[in-house]
């Protein structure tokens, strides 16, 4: 489906990540297939992990804990059947989980502490987002001081997201990426040769 600096992403990789939720969901997904969005997420994961050269340390306890979460999340939705459908075992899934966790940890370590929010930004969010949303939902509007931790968190999350997008965009500009999802989707839709 894609090649990122000589590292291949197969259709099976894409389907496994999608099936087990090993990608960051996004409100930009719109209509249609999730495959392009999931592939973009996997490309980003590969780029970030390649950037650090595997220097991030994810211990077995973290991976085991995350694996337990994945198993719990999908247990009622055919966890074992999904593994069997892909012909993989828990060890194989563990490798996918480790790569996803590594990506998340790198991004968190790099950006979570660096974002500082000003009082002006909090006030703007309160007046331009929080108050209008509460009024639209006919909910009571709390005083800004009572909402400070939640608003600060929301503003930090948005600022962090923007910084991460800019960083990944710069990594993409330096990388060699071949994305073949359009050819695959054309083939599925009967337009392929």
KERO-153450 format. One record per residue (C-alpha): residue number from 1; x negated, y negated, z. Coordinates in steps of 0.1 Angstrom, whole numbers, always signed. Layout:
BEGIN
<pt vose="NUM" east="X" north="Y" up="Z"/>
...
//
This chain:
BEGIN
<pt vose="1" east="+0" north="+0" up="+0"/>
<pt vose="2" east="-29" north="-23" up="+7"/>
<pt vose="3" east="-67" north="-25" up="+11"/>
<pt vose="4" east="-82" north="-49" up="+36"/>
<pt vose="5" east="-119" north="-53" up="+33"/>
<pt vose="6" east="-123" north="-17" up="+20"/>
<pt vose="7" east="-100" north="-3" up="+47"/>
<pt vose="8" east="-69" north="+14" up="+32"/>
<pt vose="9" east="-34" north="+11" up="+45"/>
<pt vose="10" east="-13" north="+40" up="+32"/>
<pt vose="11" east="+24" north="+42" up="+28"/>
<pt vose="12" east="+24" north="+67" up="+56"/>
<pt vose="13" east="+6" north="+42" up="+79"/>
<pt vose="14" east="+33" north="+17" up="+70"/>
<pt vose="15" east="+61" north="+41" up="+76"/>
<pt vose="16" east="+46" north="+52" up="+110"/>
<pt vose="17" east="+42" north="+16" up="+122"/>
<pt vose="18" east="+77" north="+8" up="+111"/>
<pt vose="19" east="+92" north="+39" up="+126"/>
<pt vose="20" east="+76" north="+35" up="+161"/>
<pt vose="21" east="+78" north="-3" up="+162"/>
<pt vose="22" east="+40" north="-9" up="+161"/>
<pt vose="23" east="+43" north="-43" up="+145"/>
<pt vose="24" east="+54" north="-77" up="+157"/>
<pt vose="25" east="+90" north="-84" up="+147"/>
<pt vose="26" east="+97" north="-118" up="+133"/>
<pt vose="27" east="+127" north="-140" up="+127"/>
<pt vose="28" east="+115" north="-147" up="+91"/>
<pt vose="29" east="+125" north="-112" up="+80"/>
<pt vose="30" east="+157" north="-122" up="+62"/>
<pt vose="31" east="+174" north="-97" up="+40"/>
<pt vose="32" east="+160" north="-67" up="+22"/>
<pt vose="33" east="+133" north="-42" up="+30"/>
<pt vose="34" east="+112" north="-45" up="+62"/>
<pt vose="35" east="+83" north="-29" up="+44"/>
<pt vose="36" east="+67" north="-62" up="+32"/>
<pt vose="37" east="+70" north="-77" up="+67"/>
<pt vose="38" east="+56" north="-46" up="+84"/>
<pt vose="39" east="+28" north="-45" up="+59"/>
<pt vose="40" east="+18" north="-81" up="+65"/>
<pt vose="41" east="+17" north="-73" up="+102"/>
<pt vose="42" east="-5" north="-43" up="+96"/>
<pt vose="43" east="-28" north="-64" up="+74"/>
<pt vose="44" east="-31" north="-90" up="+102"/>
<pt vose="45" east="-39" north="-62" up="+127"/>
<pt vose="46" east="-66" north="-49" up="+105"/>
<pt vose="47" east="-81" north="-83" up="+99"/>
<pt vose="48" east="-82" north="-92" up="+136"/>
<pt vose="49" east="-96" north="-59" up="+146"/>
<pt vose="50" east="-122" north="-61" up="+119"/>
<pt vose="51" east="-131" north="-96" up="+129"/>
<pt vose="52" east="-141" north="-84" up="+164"/>
<pt vose="53" east="-159" north="-53" up="+151"/>
<pt vose="54" east="-143" north="-31" up="+176"/>
<pt vose="55" east="-158" north="-50" up="+205"/>
<pt vose="56" east="-124" north="-51" up="+224"/>
<pt vose="57" east="-122" north="-26" up="+252"/>
<pt vose="58" east="-88" north="-9" up="+256"/>
<pt vose="59" east="-90" north="+17" up="+283"/>
<pt vose="60" east="-72" north="+51" up="+283"/>
<pt vose="61" east="-48" north="+39" up="+311"/>
<pt vose="62" east="-36" north="+10" up="+289"/>
<pt vose="63" east="-31" north="+33" up="+259"/>
<pt vose="64" east="-14" north="+60" up="+279"/>
<pt vose="65" east="+10" north="+34" up="+294"/>
<pt vose="66" east="+18" north="+20" up="+260"/>
<pt vose="67" east="+23" north="+55" up="+246"/>
<pt vose="68" east="+47" north="+62" up="+275"/>
<pt vose="69" east="+67" north="+30" up="+265"/>
<pt vose="70" east="+68" north="+40" up="+229"/>
<pt vose="71" east="+80" north="+75" up="+238"/>
<pt vose="72" east="+106" north="+62" up="+262"/>
<pt vose="73" east="+118" north="+36" up="+236"/>
<pt vose="74" east="+123" north="+62" up="+209"/>
<pt vose="75" east="+132" north="+93" up="+230"/>
<pt vose="76" east="+169" north="+89" up="+224"/>
<pt vose="77" east="+163" north="+82" up="+187"/>
<pt vose="78" east="+144" north="+113" up="+177"/>
<pt vose="79" east="+109" north="+107" up="+189"/>
<pt vose="80" east="+97" north="+143" up="+183"/>
<pt vose="81" east="+115" north="+144" up="+150"/>
<pt vose="82" east="+98" north="+113" up="+139"/>
<pt vose="83" east="+64" north="+128" up="+147"/>
<pt vose="84" east="+73" north="+160" up="+129"/>
<pt vose="85" east="+86" north="+140" up="+98"/>
<pt vose="86" east="+52" north="+124" up="+95"/>
<pt vose="87" east="+33" north="+156" up="+103"/>
<pt vose="88" east="+15" north="+139" up="+132"/>
<pt vose="89" east="+9" north="+147" up="+168"/>
<pt vose="90" east="+6" north="+125" up="+199"/>
<pt vose="91" east="-32" north="+121" up="+193"/>
<pt vose="92" east="-25" north="+106" up="+159"/>
<pt vose="93" east="+1" north="+83" up="+172"/>
<pt vose="94" east="-23" north="+74" up="+200"/>
<pt vose="95" east="-47" north="+60" up="+174"/>
<pt vose="96" east="-20" north="+38" up="+159"/>
<pt vose="97" east="-11" north="+26" up="+193"/>
<pt vose="98" east="-47" north="+19" up="+202"/>
<pt vose="99" east="-51" north="-2" up="+171"/>
<pt vose="100" east="-20" north="-22" up="+178"/>
<pt vose="101" east="-30" north="-28" up="+214"/>
<pt vose="102" east="-64" north="-39" up="+204"/>
<pt vose="103" east="-49" north="-65" up="+181"/>
<pt vose="104" east="-25" north="-77" up="+208"/>
<pt vose="105" east="-53" north="-80" up="+233"/>
<pt vose="106" east="-77" north="-99" up="+210"/>
<pt vose="107" east="-49" north="-124" up="+202"/>
<pt vose="108" east="-40" north="-128" up="+238"/>
<pt vose="109" east="-76" north="-131" up="+250"/>
<pt vose="110" east="-83" north="-156" up="+223"/>
<pt vose="111" east="-53" north="-179" up="+227"/>
<pt vose="112" east="-33" north="-174" up="+259"/>
<pt vose="113" east="-56" north="-195" up="+281"/>
<pt vose="114" east="-64" north="-221" up="+255"/>
<pt vose="115" east="-30" north="-236" up="+250"/>
<pt vose="116" east="-23" north="-267" up="+272"/>
<pt vose="117" east="+11" north="-282" up="+272"/>
<pt vose="118" east="+17" north="-319" up="+279"/>
<pt vose="119" east="+46" north="-334" up="+299"/>
<pt vose="120" east="+57" north="-352" up="+267"/>
<pt vose="121" east="+59" north="-319" up="+248"/>
<pt vose="122" east="+80" north="-304" up="+276"/>
<pt vose="123" east="+103" north="-335" up="+276"/>
<pt vose="124" east="+107" north="-333" up="+238"/>
<pt vose="125" east="+116" north="-296" up="+240"/>
<pt vose="126" east="+141" north="-303" up="+268"/>
<pt vose="127" east="+158" north="-331" up="+249"/>
<pt vose="128" east="+156" north="-317" up="+214"/>
<pt vose="129" east="+160" north="-279" up="+219"/>
<pt vose="130" east="+173" north="-270" up="+254"/>
<pt vose="131" east="+200" north="-296" up="+259"/>
<pt vose="132" east="+215" north="-293" up="+224"/>
<pt vose="133" east="+215" north="-254" up="+227"/>
<pt vose="134" east="+232" north="-256" up="+261"/>
<pt vose="135" east="+258" north="-280" up="+248"/>
<pt vose="136" east="+264" north="-259" up="+217"/>
<pt vose="137" east="+270" north="-228" up="+238"/>
<pt vose="138" east="+291" north="-249" up="+263"/>
<pt vose="139" east="+268" north="-240" up="+291"/>
<pt vose="140" east="+258" north="-263" up="+319"/>
<pt vose="141" east="+227" north="-284" up="+314"/>
<pt vose="142" east="+202" north="-280" up="+342"/>
<pt vose="143" east="+178" north="-308" up="+352"/>
<pt vose="144" east="+145" north="-307" up="+334"/>
<pt vose="145" east="+126" north="-302" up="+367"/>
<pt vose="146" east="+146" north="-270" up="+373"/>
<pt vose="147" east="+138" north="-257" up="+338"/>
<pt vose="148" east="+101" north="-267" up="+338"/>
<pt vose="149" east="+86" north="-231" up="+340"/>
<pt vose="150" east="+108" north="-218" up="+313"/>
<pt vose="151" east="+104" north="-248" up="+290"/>
<pt vose="152" east="+66" north="-248" up="+295"/>
<pt vose="153" east="+65" north="-211" up="+286"/>
<pt vose="154" east="+86" north="-216" up="+255"/>
<pt vose="155" east="+64" north="-245" up="+243"/>
<pt vose="156" east="+32" north="-226" up="+250"/>
<pt vose="157" east="+45" north="-196" up="+232"/>
<pt vose="158" east="+54" north="-217" up="+201"/>
<pt vose="159" east="+20" north="-235" up="+202"/>
<pt vose="160" east="+2" north="-202" up="+206"/>
<pt vose="161" east="+21" north="-187" up="+177"/>
<pt vose="162" east="+11" north="-216" up="+154"/>
<pt vose="163" east="-26" north="-213" up="+165"/>
<pt vose="164" east="-25" north="-175" up="+158"/>
<pt vose="165" east="-9" north="-180" up="+124"/>
<pt vose="166" east="-36" north="-206" up="+115"/>
<pt vose="167" east="-64" north="-183" up="+127"/>
<pt vose="168" east="-51" north="-153" up="+108"/>
<pt vose="169" east="-46" north="-175" up="+77"/>
<pt vose="170" east="-83" north="-185" up="+79"/>
<pt vose="171" east="-93" north="-148" up="+83"/>
<pt vose="172" east="-71" north="-139" up="+53"/>
<pt vose="173" east="-89" north="-166" up="+32"/>
<pt vose="174" east="-122" north="-150" up="+40"/>
<pt vose="175" east="-111" north="-114" up="+34"/>
<pt vose="176" east="-106" north="-93" up="+4"/>
<pt vose="177" east="-70" north="-81" up="+4"/>
<pt vose="178" east="-52" north="-61" up="-22"/>
<pt vose="179" east="-15" north="-59" up="-15"/>
<pt vose="180" east="+5" north="-34" up="-36"/>
<pt vose="181" east="+38" north="-35" up="-19"/>
<pt vose="182" east="+55" north="-53" up="-48"/>
<pt vose="183" east="+46" north="-25" up="-71"/>
<pt vose="184" east="+59" north="+1" up="-47"/>
<pt vose="185" east="+92" north="-18" up="-42"/>
<pt vose="186" east="+96" north="-22" up="-80"/>
<pt vose="187" east="+91" north="+16" up="-83"/>
<pt vose="188" east="+117" north="+22" up="-57"/>
<pt vose="189" east="+141" north="-1" up="-75"/>
<pt vose="190" east="+136" north="+17" up="-108"/>
<pt vose="191" east="+115" north="-10" up="-124"/>
<pt vose="192" east="+82" north="+8" up="-121"/>
<pt vose="193" east="+65" north="+27" up="-148"/>
//
